[in-house]
Amino acid sequence: MSEASEPSGVVGRTVCHGCRQITQYRGDDGVIRPMVLPGSGVVFAEKSPGIMVELPCPVCGDSDDPGWVPGFVPPV
């Protein structure tokens, strides 16, 4: 995977697609747009009916910067 670099030399990063959240907001012009929120490095899984548990994200849960992955990573 190649790392995207911005003109200032700062290495780019992408919100983790495993634990990100999507919400919507209404702009000043009244149009509703999607907004991606970074995750926290955890995902929720249903272990049995009605029982939810918190698990580390399989993509970024073990990294030093949970919720983000280095470089530009398109969603699958």
N, C-alpha and C positions, 0 to 999 in steps of 0.2 A: 504494500500500500504506500503510495507516495504521499508526502506531507505537503499540504498547501501552505505557502508562505505569503504573508501580506507584504506590501511595499515597505513597511517599517521594519521588516525582518522578524516580526512576531509570527510564530507558527500558529496556523489556524486550527480550529477544533470544531467538532460537530456534536450536537445534542445526541445522546445515546438513543438509538431507536428501540432499545429493549425496555427502557423504563420511562421514556418521555411521556408527557401528557399533552393532549390537544384541547384547547378551549376556543371560544369565539369572543370577539369583541366588536362593538359597533363604532365605526369611525365617525369623525365629525360630519362627514357627508351622508351618514345614515346607512352606509353599506356594512353588512356583517362580514367580517373576515376571520379566517382561522389564525390562531396563534399557538406556536409550539413552546411548551414550558419544559425546561430541563428537569429530568428526574432526580432522584436522590440515591440511586444505586440499588434500590430494592424494587421487587415486584411482588404482587399478591397472587397466590395460587389457592385453588379450592382443593384441599386434601380429601375431604369427604363432603357429602351434601350439607351445605350450610356452615362448614368449617373452613375459614380462610386463614392462611398463614403467610407471614412475611418472609421472603427468601432473597438472597443476594441476586442482583440482576446477572443473567448469564453472560452479558456483553461487557459490562463495566463494573460489576459489583466488587471485584478484587483489585481495582485500580486505585491509585493515589488520589484521583480526581473523579469520584463517582458522579454519574450523570452526563459525562462528556467522554468522547473518544477523539484521539488525535487525527488531524487532517480532515479532508472532505470525504464523507462517507454517505453515498446516496442510500435511501431506504430500499429494502428488498421487496 
